Amino acid sequence: VFISAQNAKGLNTLLKAVEKALKTKWKVRPLQLSAKQEDLIGQIYTRSLVLSSTATADGGLKLKIMATDGNYAELLKKTTLP
C-alpha cells in the first residue's frame, strides 16, 4: 500500500487493508461464564475485545467477544460450562 506522510495520500487505503487483515484473524464469538468463573474476566479482556456483556439469571455472564482462533480456544478451555 502506497502512502504519503507529507500529503496524507493513501491513508484510507492503508486503513482498509489493515481492517481486512484483522478481520481474517479476529472474529466475533460467543462466550459464557458461570458465576464461579468470573475471576477469568481479566484474562478475557487481555486475550480479546469484549463487545458486549450481559448478566444471566444464575449470576453468570454472556459475552460477545472478538478473538483470534488461538485465543478463543484457550478461553474456551477455561470457560466451558459443565
N, CA, C and O atoms as CSV, one atom per row, in Angstrom:
chain,resi,resn,atom,element,x,y,z
A,1,VAL,N,N,0.853,-1.169,0.000
A,1,VAL,CA,C,0.000,0.000,0.000
A,1,VAL,C,C,0.900,1.233,0.000
A,1,VAL,O,O,1.768,1.381,0.860
A,2,PHE,N,N,0.683,2.109,-0.969
A,2,PHE,CA,C,1.453,3.351,-1.042
A,2,PHE,C,C,0.786,4.401,-0.159
A,2,PHE,O,O,-0.422,4.624,-0.245
A,3,ILE,N,N,1.587,5.041,0.690
A,3,ILE,CA,C,1.088,6.160,1.488
A,3,ILE,C,C,2.105,7.290,1.442
A,3,ILE,O,O,3.296,7.075,1.215
A,4,SER,N,N,1.610,8.476,1.661
A,4,SER,CA,C,2.465,9.655,1.722
A,4,SER,C,C,2.208,10.369,3.038
A,4,SER,O,O,1.102,10.850,3.284
A,5,ALA,N,N,3.219,10.437,3.874
A,5,ALA,CA,C,3.086,11.149,5.141
A,5,ALA,C,C,3.006,12.654,4.909
A,5,ALA,O,O,2.411,13.388,5.699
A,6,GLN,N,N,3.607,13.093,3.830
A,6,GLN,CA,C,3.644,14.526,3.551
A,6,GLN,C,C,2.273,15.090,3.202
A,6,GLN,O,O,1.909,16.167,3.675
A,7,ASN,N,N,1.503,14.371,2.375
A,7,ASN,CA,C,0.201,14.909,1.986
A,7,ASN,C,C,-0.969,13.962,2.319
A,7,ASN,O,O,-2.079,14.140,1.817
A,8,ALA,N,N,-0.710,12.967,3.160
A,8,ALA,CA,C,-1.740,12.055,3.683
A,8,ALA,C,C,-2.450,11.253,2.593
A,8,ALA,O,O,-3.595,10.843,2.785
A,9,LYS,N,N,-1.811,11.026,1.479
A,9,LYS,CA,C,-2.422,10.200,0.430
A,9,LYS,C,C,-2.265,8.734,0.802
A,9,LYS,O,O,-1.230,8.308,1.313
A,10,GLY,N,N,-3.306,7.986,0.536
A,10,GLY,CA,C,-3.262,6.546,0.738
A,10,GLY,C,C,-3.618,6.080,2.140
A,10,GLY,O,O,-3.617,4.877,2.402
A,11,LEU,N,N,-3.921,6.999,3.043
A,11,LEU,CA,C,-4.236,6.585,4.415
A,11,LEU,C,C,-5.516,5.754,4.482
A,11,LEU,O,O,-5.573,4.766,5.214
A,12,ASN,N,N,-6.530,6.141,3.734
A,12,ASN,CA,C,-7.777,5.365,3.730
A,12,ASN,C,C,-7.542,3.966,3.174
A,12,ASN,O,O,-8.106,2.992,3.674
A,13,THR,N,N,-6.713,3.868,2.145
A,13,THR,CA,C,-6.390,2.561,1.574
A,13,THR,C,C,-5.638,1.717,2.591
A,13,THR,O,O,-5.891,0.518,2.712
A,14,LEU,N,N,-4.721,2.328,3.317
A,14,LEU,CA,C,-3.966,1.619,4.345
A,14,LEU,C,C,-4.899,1.127,5.452
A,14,LEU,O,O,-4.805,-0.025,5.875
A,15,LEU,N,N,-5.793,1.989,5.918
A,15,LEU,CA,C,-6.725,1.605,6.977
A,15,LEU,C,C,-7.632,0.454,6.539
A,15,LEU,O,O,-7.914,-0.447,7.328
A,16,LYS,N,N,-8.084,0.480,5.294
A,16,LYS,CA,C,-8.926,-0.604,4.784
A,16,LYS,C,C,-8.144,-1.910,4.698
A,16,LYS,O,O,-8.686,-2.977,4.987
A,17,ALA,N,N,-6.882,-1.835,4.306
A,17,ALA,CA,C,-6.043,-3.034,4.227
A,17,ALA,C,C,-5.803,-3.627,5.616
A,17,ALA,O,O,-5.836,-4.845,5.792
A,18,VAL,N,N,-5.562,-2.763,6.594
A,18,VAL,CA,C,-5.357,-3.232,7.967
A,18,VAL,C,C,-6.641,-3.859,8.495
A,18,VAL,O,O,-6.600,-4.928,9.104
A,19,GLU,N,N,-7.768,-3.214,8.272
A,19,GLU,CA,C,-9.056,-3.745,8.726
A,19,GLU,C,C,-9.329,-5.109,8.099
A,19,GLU,O,O,-9.787,-6.022,8.787
A,20,LYS,N,N,-9.057,-5.259,6.818
A,20,LYS,CA,C,-9.268,-6.527,6.129
A,20,LYS,C,C,-8.379,-7.617,6.728
A,20,LYS,O,O,-8.831,-8.742,6.940
A,21,ALA,N,N,-7.119,-7.285,7.000
A,21,ALA,CA,C,-6.190,-8.258,7.577
A,21,ALA,C,C,-6.645,-8.683,8.969
A,21,ALA,O,O,-6.567,-9.862,9.314
A,22,LEU,N,N,-7.114,-7.737,9.764
A,22,LEU,CA,C,-7.567,-8.058,11.124
A,22,LEU,C,C,-8.826,-8.909,11.108
A,22,LEU,O,O,-8.974,-9.806,11.938
A,23,LYS,N,N,-9.732,-8.644,10.178
A,23,LYS,CA,C,-10.989,-9.394,10.121
A,23,LYS,C,C,-10.761,-10.857,9.788
A,23,LYS,O,O,-11.574,-11.705,10.156
A,24,THR,N,N,-9.677,-11.169,9.103
A,24,THR,CA,C,-9.416,-12.575,8.795
A,24,THR,C,C,-8.922,-13.323,10.016
A,24,THR,O,O,-9.065,-14.544,10.087
A,25,LYS,N,N,-8.345,-12.624,10.978
A,25,LYS,CA,C,-7.820,-13.275,12.180
A,25,LYS,C,C,-8.724,-13.094,13.391
A,25,LYS,O,O,-8.832,-14.007,14.209
A,26,TRP,N,N,-9.367,-11.960,13.527
A,26,TRP,CA,C,-10.220,-11.661,14.687
A,26,TRP,C,C,-11.672,-11.819,14.275
A,26,TRP,O,O,-12.140,-11.157,13.349
A,27,LYS,N,N,-12.385,-12.704,14.969
A,27,LYS,CA,C,-13.779,-12.982,14.632
A,27,LYS,C,C,-14.667,-12.770,15.853
A,27,LYS,O,O,-14.225,-12.922,16.992
A,28,VAL,N,N,-15.923,-12.417,15.598
A,28,VAL,CA,C,-16.905,-12.249,16.680
A,28,VAL,C,C,-17.336,-13.638,17.137
A,28,VAL,O,O,-17.684,-14.495,16.325
A,29,ARG,N,N,-17.307,-13.843,18.454
A,29,ARG,CA,C,-17.598,-15.160,19.015
A,29,ARG,C,C,-18.354,-15.022,20.339
A,29,ARG,O,O,-18.211,-14.016,21.035
A,30,PRO,N,N,-19.160,-16.034,20.686
A,30,PRO,CA,C,-19.855,-16.027,21.980
A,30,PRO,C,C,-18.982,-16.662,23.059
A,30,PRO,O,O,-18.131,-17.502,22.769
A,31,LEU,N,N,-19.199,-16.259,24.279
A,31,LEU,CA,C,-18.504,-16.852,25.418
A,31,LEU,C,C,-19.417,-16.723,26.624
A,31,LEU,O,O,-20.019,-15.671,26.839
A,32,GLN,N,N,-19.526,-17.780,27.407
A,32,GLN,CA,C,-20.390,-17.740,28.586
A,32,GLN,C,C,-19.621,-18.191,29.815
A,32,GLN,O,O,-18.877,-19.171,29.779
A,33,LEU,N,N,-19.814,-17.455,30.901
A,33,LEU,CA,C,-19.178,-17.769,32.178
A,33,LEU,C,C,-20.240,-18.087,33.215
A,33,LEU,O,O,-21.312,-17.483,33.227
A,34,SER,N,N,-19.937,-19.031,34.076
A,34,SER,CA,C,-20.806,-19.257,35.228
A,34,SER,C,C,-20.414,-18.230,36.290
A,34,SER,O,O,-19.401,-17.545,36.153
A,35,ALA,N,N,-21.203,-18.129,37.327
A,35,ALA,CA,C,-20.899,-17.192,38.411
A,35,ALA,C,C,-19.554,-17.525,39.051
A,35,ALA,O,O,-18.849,-16.622,39.501
A,36,LYS,N,N,-19.190,-18.799,39.098
A,36,LYS,CA,C,-17.925,-19.235,39.697
A,36,LYS,C,C,-16.711,-18.909,38.826
A,36,LYS,O,O,-15.579,-18.967,39.307
A,37,GLN,N,N,-16.926,-18.570,37.563
A,37,GLN,CA,C,-15.822,-18.331,36.634
A,37,GLN,C,C,-15.527,-16.851,36.398
A,37,GLN,O,O,-14.708,-16.524,35.539
A,38,GLU,N,N,-16.162,-15.966,37.126
A,38,GLU,CA,C,-15.988,-14.535,36.880
A,38,GLU,C,C,-14.571,-14.043,37.164
A,38,GLU,O,O,-14.212,-12.930,36.779
A,39,ASP,N,N,-13.767,-14.862,37.835
A,39,ASP,CA,C,-12.370,-14.486,38.058
A,39,ASP,C,C,-11.563,-14.517,36.755
A,39,ASP,O,O,-10.414,-14.074,36.731
A,40,LEU,N,N,-12.148,-15.030,35.686
A,40,LEU,CA,C,-11.465,-15.090,34.385
A,40,LEU,C,C,-11.637,-13.820,33.560
A,40,LEU,O,O,-11.074,-13.711,32.471
A,41,ILE,N,N,-12.400,-12.869,34.062
A,41,ILE,CA,C,-12.681,-11.646,33.308
A,41,ILE,C,C,-11.396,-10.943,32.855
A,41,ILE,O,O,-11.310,-10.503,31.709
A,42,GLY,N,N,-10.418,-10.835,33.718
A,42,GLY,CA,C,-9.156,-10.179,33.357
A,42,GLY,C,C,-8.489,-10.858,32.182
A,42,GLY,O,O,-7.994,-10.185,31.279
A,43,GLN,N,N,-8.468,-12.196,32.179
A,43,GLN,CA,C,-7.876,-12.930,31.067
A,43,GLN,C,C,-8.658,-12.713,29.780
A,43,GLN,O,O,-8.079,-12.615,28.698
A,44,ILE,N,N,-9.974,-12.640,29.907
A,44,ILE,CA,C,-10.809,-12.420,28.726
A,44,ILE,C,C,-10.516,-11.051,28.124
A,44,ILE,O,O,-10.384,-10.929,26.906
A,45,TYR,N,N,-10.414,-10.026,28.956
A,45,TYR,CA,C,-10.106,-8.680,28.453
A,45,TYR,C,C,-8.686,-8.596,27.890
A,45,TYR,O,O,-8.421,-7.783,27.005
A,46,THR,N,N,-7.777,-9.423,28.391
A,46,THR,CA,C,-6.412,-9.433,27.888
A,46,THR,C,C,-6.310,-10.134,26.537
A,46,THR,O,O,-5.543,-9.709,25.673
A,47,ARG,N,N,-7.068,-11.190,26.353
A,47,ARG,CA,C,-6.960,-12.029,25.158
A,47,ARG,C,C,-7.970,-11.692,24.061
A,47,ARG,O,O,-7.910,-12.271,22.976
A,48,SER,N,N,-8.887,-10.774,24.322
A,48,SER,CA,C,-9.931,-10.497,23.334
A,48,SER,C,C,-10.433,-9.064,23.477
A,48,SER,O,O,-10.019,-8.321,24.366
A,49,LEU,N,N,-11.329,-8.707,22.583
A,49,LEU,CA,C,-12.026,-7.424,22.656
A,49,LEU,C,C,-13.471,-7.742,23.030
A,49,LEU,O,O,-14.178,-8.390,22.259
A,50,VAL,N,N,-13.911,-7.301,24.187
A,50,VAL,CA,C,-15.272,-7.580,24.647
A,50,VAL,C,C,-16.214,-6.564,24.010
A,50,VAL,O,O,-16.089,-5.358,24.222
A,51,LEU,N,N,-17.157,-7.074,23.227
A,51,LEU,CA,C,-18.125,-6.220,22.531
A,51,LEU,C,C,-19.378,-5.989,23.361
A,51,LEU,O,O,-19.956,-4.903,23.333
A,52,SER,N,N,-19.798,-7.019,24.104
A,52,SER,CA,C,-20.957,-6.863,24.978
A,52,SER,C,C,-20.888,-7.880,26.106
A,52,SER,O,O,-20.248,-8.925,25.993
A,53,SER,N,N,-21.564,-7.543,27.193
A,53,SER,CA,C,-21.596,-8.391,28.378
A,53,SER,C,C,-22.985,-8.292,28.991
A,53,SER,O,O,-23.474,-7.196,29.270
A,54,THR,N,N,-23.619,-9.444,29.200
A,54,THR,CA,C,-24.957,-9.487,29.767
A,54,THR,C,C,-24.978,-10.467,30.925
A,54,THR,O,O,-24.508,-11.598,30.803
A,55,ALA,N,N,-25.524,-10.027,32.051
A,55,ALA,CA,C,-25.655,-10.902,33.210
A,55,ALA,C,C,-26.753,-11.927,32.948
A,55,ALA,O,O,-27.781,-11.610,32.349
A,56,THR,N,N,-26.526,-13.161,33.401
A,56,THR,CA,C,-27.529,-14.208,33.272
A,56,THR,C,C,-28.277,-14.362,34.598
A,56,THR,O,O,-27.826,-13.874,35.634
A,57,ALA,N,N,-29.404,-15.035,34.556
A,57,ALA,CA,C,-30.244,-15.195,35.745
A,57,ALA,C,C,-29.524,-15.930,36.876
A,57,ALA,O,O,-29.818,-15.711,38.051
A,58,ASP,N,N,-28.581,-16.801,36.515
A,58,ASP,CA,C,-27.873,-17.582,37.536
A,58,ASP,C,C,-26.596,-16.899,38.028
A,58,ASP,O,O,-25.793,-17.525,38.721
A,59,GLY,N,N,-26.398,-15.632,37.683
A,59,GLY,CA,C,-25.244,-14.887,38.165
A,59,GLY,C,C,-24.025,-14.942,37.274
A,59,GLY,O,O,-22.984,-14.376,37.608
A,60,GLY,N,N,-24.139,-15.610,36.156
A,60,GLY,CA,C,-23.026,-15.697,35.210
A,60,GLY,C,C,-23.022,-14.536,34.234
A,60,GLY,O,O,-23.727,-13.545,34.427
A,61,LEU,N,N,-22.227,-14.666,33.192
A,61,LEU,CA,C,-22.138,-13.643,32.153
A,61,LEU,C,C,-22.197,-14.277,30.784
A,61,LEU,O,O,-21.618,-15.338,30.548
A,62,LYS,N,N,-22.909,-13.611,29.875
A,62,LYS,CA,C,-22.910,-13.969,28.475
A,62,LYS,C,C,-22.156,-12.859,27.761
A,62,LYS,O,O,-22.533,-11.690,27.849
A,63,LEU,N,N,-21.097,-13.221,27.057
A,63,LEU,CA,C,-20.250,-12.228,26.397
A,63,LEU,C,C,-20.268,-12.415,24.892
A,63,LEU,O,O,-20.437,-13.524,24.386
A,64,LYS,N,N,-20.092,-11.311,24.191
A,64,LYS,CA,C,-19.793,-11.348,22.763
A,64,LYS,C,C,-18.415,-10.720,22.646
A,64,LYS,O,O,-18.211,-9.569,23.032
A,65,ILE,N,N,-17.461,-11.492,22.106
A,65,ILE,CA,C,-16.079,-11.033,22.034
A,65,ILE,C,C,-15.551,-11.139,20.610
A,65,ILE,O,O,-16.120,-11.834,19.769
A,66,MET,N,N,-14.457,-10.440,20.359
A,66,MET,CA,C,-13.679,-10.641,19.137
A,66,MET,C,C,-12.352,-11.228,19.584
A,66,MET,O,O,-11.689,-10.690,20.470
A,67,ALA,N,N,-11.967,-12.352,18.954
A,67,ALA,CA,C,-10.725,-13.014,19.341
A,67,ALA,C,C,-10.184,-13.819,18.172
A,67,ALA,O,O,-10.921,-14.175,17.253
A,68,THR,N,N,-8.896,-14.101,18.215
A,68,THR,CA,C,-8.279,-14.983,17.229
A,68,THR,C,C,-8.670,-16.424,17.554
A,68,THR,O,O,-9.153,-16.712,18.650
A,69,ASP,N,N,-8.460,-17.321,16.599
A,69,ASP,CA,C,-8.775,-18.731,16.828
A,69,ASP,C,C,-8.039,-19.266,18.053
A,69,ASP,O,O,-8.633,-19.946,18.890
A,70,GLY,N,N,-6.751,-18.960,18.159
A,70,GLY,CA,C,-5.941,-19.459,19.272
A,70,GLY,C,C,-6.398,-18.934,20.619
A,70,GLY,O,O,-6.533,-19.701,21.572
A,71,ASN,N,N,-6.637,-17.634,20.705
A,71,ASN,CA,C,-7.087,-17.052,21.972
A,71,ASN,C,C,-8.466,-17.563,22.361
A,71,ASN,O,O,-8.732,-17.809,23.538
A,72,TYR,N,N,-9.337,-17.720,21.384
A,72,TYR,CA,C,-10.678,-18.232,21.670
A,72,TYR,C,C,-10.603,-19.668,22.190
A,72,TYR,O,O,-11.298,-20.021,23.143
A,73,ALA,N,N,-9.767,-20.486,21.572
A,73,ALA,CA,C,-9.618,-21.871,22.014
A,73,ALA,C,C,-9.116,-21.926,23.462
A,73,ALA,O,O,-9.598,-22.733,24.258
A,74,GLU,N,N,-8.154,-21.075,23.798
A,74,GLU,CA,C,-7.640,-21.034,25.171
A,74,GLU,C,C,-8.721,-20.596,26.157
A,74,GLU,O,O,-8.833,-21.160,27.245
A,75,LEU,N,N,-9.506,-19.606,25.787
A,75,LEU,CA,C,-10.577,-19.151,26.673
A,75,LEU,C,C,-11.648,-20.221,26.838
A,75,LEU,O,O,-12.169,-20.420,27.935
A,76,LEU,N,N,-11.975,-20.906,25.752
A,76,LEU,CA,C,-12.989,-21.961,25.843
A,76,LEU,C,C,-12.560,-23.080,26.780
A,76,LEU,O,O,-13.391,-23.634,27.499
A,77,LYS,N,N,-11.288,-23.416,26.783
A,77,LYS,CA,C,-10.780,-24.454,27.688
A,77,LYS,C,C,-11.073,-24.094,29.140
A,77,LYS,O,O,-11.382,-24.963,29.955
A,78,LYS,N,N,-10.975,-22.814,29.450
A,78,LYS,CA,C,-11.136,-22.351,30.827
A,78,LYS,C,C,-12.587,-22.047,31.202
A,78,LYS,O,O,-12.937,-22.061,32.382
A,79,THR,N,N,-13.433,-21.771,30.203
A,79,THR,CA,C,-14.775,-21.282,30.499
A,79,THR,C,C,-15.895,-22.232,30.123
A,79,THR,O,O,-17.058,-21.937,30.396
A,80,THR,N,N,-15.590,-23.341,29.517
A,80,THR,CA,C,-16.653,-24.237,29.081
A,80,THR,C,C,-17.497,-24.659,30.286
A,80,THR,O,O,-16.988,-25.151,31.293
A,81,LEU,N,N,-18.787,-24.449,30.141
A,81,LEU,CA,C,-19.709,-24.788,31.223
A,81,LEU,C,C,-19.954,-26.292,31.248
A,81,LEU,O,O,-20.014,-26.931,30.198
A,82,PRO,N,N,-20.094,-26.856,32.441
A,82,PRO,CA,C,-20.334,-28.317,32.541
A,82,PRO,C,C,-21.683,-28.708,31.950
A,82,PRO,O,O,-22.040,-29.886,31.953
